[in-house]
């Protein structure tokens, strides 16, 4: 194996090297061991709540950091009222659901959340998943069949792509946010049922899906549209109903999919739509049928988070004020954030070795950002991902900007001069 670790990535180890399928490829193990300086940046230990400032383990010691690594967009994960609601449900309903929703895991709290989500989104019904990934996978695989076609944006989340694979349908890709490419993809699959799969906010690029333009194209081919609102739900739209509300296309999307692990500050996923569609999906979405239901304590917390997120629009206002400010300052520093226009911002480095070195330096200085490597992003778009929240103060953001300027900008200038 070549000793230059930057020439290898996770896509190089998708094969077996022994007769035992339970054994990891030895070359992968060697690669991880040799690149331990990079691997130690992943699975960091969080020693406190996912607040704007928190503490992680770094170098074997507690390290206070400014947290730009969390999806806690509205600060609801540690809101006092959310915690009180969770404590009360723990007292009344215990810890776990202890059964699948179909058999024994459904409680009155689950039913209440279904009703509240459906009412919030103006739909007839809603169903809950214990995982955002599993919910997207289960919805796509539960609705599509072998004779169908999934038309996916080429930046689609893995959960959506895996859902199409599990359904055994035919899958087509179109260029990111490109209506002409979508039109061509749909044209290649005439005569079949087609589902166009896009996202409200793309989790790696931080840009909005071009929902109006893409829906126009889909409708011209009589294709349905599925929007994953994972990163946009509660954070976008006048009432927090996501990117579909933001762009005024809610009435053109029959199903609404979102997660509870971002702005809601908890975990799980949900889909809302007609009673008939969801009744069918409850029996054919395998992650729903064959998984334990969300713990009641989590459901109670989500109920309170939904109440706060819809009754306090100032949280969304603060989120976008912080995002706009941070964007503007990053651009002033000449830091490349790609096509991002939201509170999710890639800080593009483009070189694997340099990205990991800089990420270590940022953590040493007290700034926590997420390293994002290929194949999660293209090779030339290797980056950090920063997530701004409503709970960051201007002082938090300014300190983070100072650290980024001290760490990234001199390095960028040195690279240019060389």
Secondary structure as UniProt FT lines:
FT   HELIX           5..7
FT   HELIX           10..13
FT   TURN            21..22
FT   HELIX           26..34
FT   HELIX           36..39
FT   TURN            40..41
FT   STRAND          53..58
FT   TURN            59..60
FT   STRAND          61..67
FT   TURN            73..74
FT   TURN            77..78
FT   HELIX           80..93
FT   TURN            101..104
FT   HELIX           108..121
FT   STRAND          125..129
FT   HELIX           132..143
FT   TURN            146..147
FT   STRAND          149..153
FT   TURN            154..155
FT   HELIX           158..167
FT   STRAND          170..174
FT   TURN            176..177
FT   HELIX           179..187
FT   TURN            188..191
FT   STRAND          194..199
FT   TURN            203..205
FT   HELIX           211..220
FT   TURN            221..222
FT   STRAND          224..228
FT   TURN            230..235
FT   TURN            238..239
FT   HELIX           243..246
FT   TURN            247..248
FT   HELIX           250..252
FT   STRAND          256..259
FT   TURN            263..264
FT   STRAND          269..273
FT   HELIX           275..284
FT   HELIX           286..289
FT   HELIX           296..311
FT   HELIX           314..332
FT   TURN            333..334
FT   TURN            338..339
FT   STRAND          344..348
FT   HELIX           352..365
FT   STRAND          367..368
FT   STRAND          370..372
FT   TURN            374..376
FT   HELIX           379..381
FT   STRAND          383..387
FT   TURN            390..391
FT   HELIX           394..404
FT   HELIX           405..409
FT   HELIX           410..417
//
